[in-house]
């Protein structure tokens, strides 16, 4: 019995030592986006995006700009072994999301945890985010916008690195 408990404890410790590396690898993917990006929406509007590493490398700051919505900032960081993000939205609320496991190493999925400055849980806000790292010069963001009354609206951005 003692051998089984010891083996289980060793396996648990090994899993703990691997988990932070997997999360940090996700943050490293966001660090690879440093620079300027551009996307056109289906209705022909242009969004620009800039990524910068800040806080001694512990955080990646994304600044998304559109003529219609001004600037929005998203901060990606580690919270122990898990990657999180805080989105400072032009709607005046601040959704917080946590990365969820993905079978595809080129995809980062974030699920809603909470939000500040949200009038009601049903008020419009970004509820989920999926980032697909296509190659070093292309990535996509797929937002799930919760629009209230049980309605969700997908919004997809296809970004290309500005050269």
C-alpha positions in Angstrom: 0.0 0.0 0.0 2.8 2.4 0.9 4.4 1.9 -2.6 1.0 2.7 -4.3 0.7 5.9 -2.2 4.3 6.9 -3.0 3.8 6.2 -6.7 0.6 8.3 -6.7 2.3 11.1 -4.9 5.2 11.1 -7.4 2.8 11.1 -10.3 0.9 14.1 -8.7 4.2 16.0 -8.3 5.2 15.3 -11.8 1.9 16.6 -13.1 2.3 19.7 -11.0 5.7 20.4 -12.5 4.4 19.9 -16.0 1.3 22.1 -15.7 3.1 25.5 -15.3 5.3 24.8 -18.3 2.2 24.0 -20.4 0.6 27.3 -19.3 3.8 29.3 -19.8 4.1 27.8 -23.3 0.7 29.3 -24.0 1.8 32.7 -22.8 4.9 32.4 -25.0 2.6 32.0 -28.0 1.1 35.4 -27.2 4.6 36.8 -26.7 5.4 35.7 -30.3 2.7 38.2 -31.5 4.7 41.3 -30.4 4.3 43.9 -33.1 1.6 45.4 -35.2 -1.3 43.6 -36.9 -4.3 44.4 -39.1 -7.7 42.7 -39.8 -10.6 43.6 -42.0 -14.1 42.7 -40.8 -16.7 41.2 -43.1 -18.4 44.6 -43.4 -15.1 46.1 -44.6 -13.9 47.9 -41.5 -10.3 47.8 -40.4 -9.1 46.8 -37.0 -5.5 47.3 -35.9 -3.8 45.5 -33.1 -0.6 45.8 -31.2 1.1 43.4 -28.9 3.7 44.3 -26.3 5.4 42.3 -23.5 5.3 44.2 -20.2 5.9 43.7 -16.5 9.3 42.1 -16.8 7.9 39.5 -19.3 5.1 38.4 -17.1 2.2 39.9 -19.1 1.3 40.5 -22.7 -0.7 43.6 -23.5 -3.0 43.6 -26.6 -4.3 46.9 -27.8 -7.1 46.6 -30.4 -8.2 49.7 -32.2 -11.1 50.5 -34.5 -12.5 53.8 -35.7 -16.0 52.8 -34.4 -15.0 51.5 -31.0 -11.8 53.2 -30.1 -9.2 51.3 -28.1 -9.7 48.1 -26.1 -6.9 46.5 -24.1 -6.5 42.8 -23.2 -3.9 41.7 -20.7 -2.8 38.0 -20.9 -0.9 36.6 -17.9 -0.3 33.6 -15.8 -2.2 32.9 -12.6 -0.1 30.1 -11.1 -0.2 27.3 -13.7 -3.2 28.8 -15.7 -3.2 31.5 -18.2 -5.8 34.2 -17.7 -6.9 37.3 -19.6 -8.7 40.5 -18.6 -10.4 42.4 -21.4 -11.0 46.2 -21.0 -13.9 46.6 -23.4 -15.2 49.7 -25.2 -18.6 48.7 -23.8 -17.3 49.8 -20.4 -17.1 46.3 -18.8 -14.1 44.1 -18.0 -14.6 40.4 -18.6 -12.1 38.1 -17.0 -11.4 34.7 -18.6 -9.4 31.6 -17.9 -7.7 29.4 -20.5 -9.3 26.0 -20.9 -7.5 22.9 -22.2 -7.2 22.5 -26.0 -6.3 19.3 -27.9 -4.8 21.6 -30.6 -1.5 23.3 -29.5 -2.1 26.1 -32.0 -5.4 27.1 -30.2 -5.9 29.0 -27.0 -9.5 28.9 -25.6 -10.6 31.2 -22.9 -13.9 30.8 -20.9 -15.7 33.5 -19.0 -15.1 33.6 -15.2 -16.5 36.9 -14.2 -16.7 40.6 -15.1 -16.5 43.9 -13.4 -18.8 46.8 -14.3 -21.4 44.5 -15.9 -24.9 45.9 -15.2 -26.5 42.4 -15.1 -25.2 38.9 -15.9 -27.3 39.2 -19.1 -25.8 42.6 -20.2 -23.8 42.5 -23.5 -20.2 41.4 -23.0 -17.4 39.2 -24.5 -18.1 35.8 -23.0 -15.5 33.5 -24.7 -12.4 33.9 -26.8 -10.6 31.5 -29.2 -7.2 32.4 -30.6 -5.8 30.3 -33.4 -2.1 30.8 -34.1 -2.0 30.1 -37.9 1.7 30.9 -38.6 4.2 33.6 -37.6 2.3 36.2 -39.7 -1.3 35.2 -39.2 -3.7 34.5 -36.4 -7.4 34.6 -35.8 -9.6 35.7 -32.9 -13.1 34.3 -32.5 -15.1 36.2 -29.9 -18.4 35.0 -28.5 -20.3 38.1 -27.7 -23.1 37.5 -25.2 -25.9 39.8 -26.4 -28.5 39.2 -23.7 -31.7 37.2 -23.7 -29.8 34.0 -24.3 -28.4 35.2 -27.6 -24.7 34.8 -28.5 -23.1 36.4 -31.5 -19.8 35.2 -33.0 -17.3 37.8 -34.2 -14.2 36.7 -36.1 -11.0 38.6 -36.8 -8.3 37.4 -39.2 -5.1 39.2 -38.4 -2.0 39.6 -40.6 1.2 41.0 -39.4 2.0 44.5 -40.7 5.4 44.5 -42.4 
